[in-house]
Structure formats: C-alpha cells, structure tokens
C-alpha cells in the first residue's frame, strides 16, 4: 500500500509540474509552444486559464493530502523518540 501511495504522489508531482509550466499569466511562454493557441480558440483565453489554474490548485491540494496520509500510514517509525541518546555522566 505504501508503494502505491508513493507512486501516486510521484504521478501527482509530475502532473503538477506540467500544470505549472503550462500556465503563464502574462500570455505567451510554454503554453503557446505546446498548442495553447488551439486551446484558446476552443475554450477562449479566460476559460483555458481558469482550467489550468484550478487544475494547479487541485493537484497541489491532492499532493498535500497524499503526503499527510502517507506520513500517517508510516507511523512513528522515526523522529526524536526513536533516537537513543547516551546518558551524560
């Protein structure tokens, strides 16, 4: 189960990187290079930007939640409690 969560986190990270690279608030950039102009013709510039921005926020929230869930699944296997400090004499 932990492996599946790790793969899911990696997939969300890759999608999030793509969403961040595609969006450009000033107009131009990578969005136009990979066919952003066709998307603007189909949905209009505002709808395309809204979709990419919403997708970025949803992917960021999904990454945050998946990381929290994975941390809870791993449990308390680390941290300061697990370190055995030698006693000072």
N, C-alpha and C positions, 0 to 999 in steps of 0.2 A: 504494500500500500504506500509505503514511504517512497519507493521508486516511482510509482505512478504520480504522486504529488510533485516530485522533483521534475519529472518530465513535463507535467502540466505547467509548472512555474516557468520552465525554460521556454515553452511554447508561448506563454503569455508575454514573456520578456521580448521574444523575437517580434511578436505582433505589435507590442508597444513601441519598440524601436522603429518599426516600419511606419506606424501611425505618426510618430513624432517627426520622422524625416519627411513624410509626405506633406504635412501641413506647413503653411507659410503665411503668416498674417499680412505680409506686405504685397503679396501677389508675385508669382514667379517662383524660381527655385526648383526643387526636385519635383514638385507637383506637376509642373508644366513639362518636365523632361519625360516622365513616365505616363503621359497621356492625360494629364489633369485638364487639358483644354477640352477633351471629349466629354469628361465628366461634367465640366461646367456647362457645356452645351445641353447635356441631357437633363441635369438637375437644376442648373442655374448656379451661379457662383456662391450665393448665400447658402443654398441647401447643401452643396458639396462641403463647404467649410463647416457648417453645423454638424454634418455627419461625422467628419473626421475629428472634430473637437469632442463630440460626445463619445466616439469610439475611444479616444485617448483617455478620457476621464473614466470610462467603464473599465478599460484594461488596467489602468493604474489602481483602481479600487479592487479589481479582481486579484491583482498581484499582491496588494497589501493583505487582503483576506486570506489568500492561499498561504502566504508566508506565516501569518499568525496561526492558522490551522496546522500547518506543518510543524511549527515550533511546539504547539500543544501536543501533537502526536509523538514527537520525540521525547517529550517529558523532561524531567530534571536530571538528565544524564551528565550535565556539565555545570559550570558555574562555580561560585566561591564555596559552596557547600561540599563539593567533591574534592577540593584541594586539601591535602593533609599537610598543614604547616608544622614543621618541627617545633617543639616547645623550646623556649629560650631558658637557659639555665644560668 
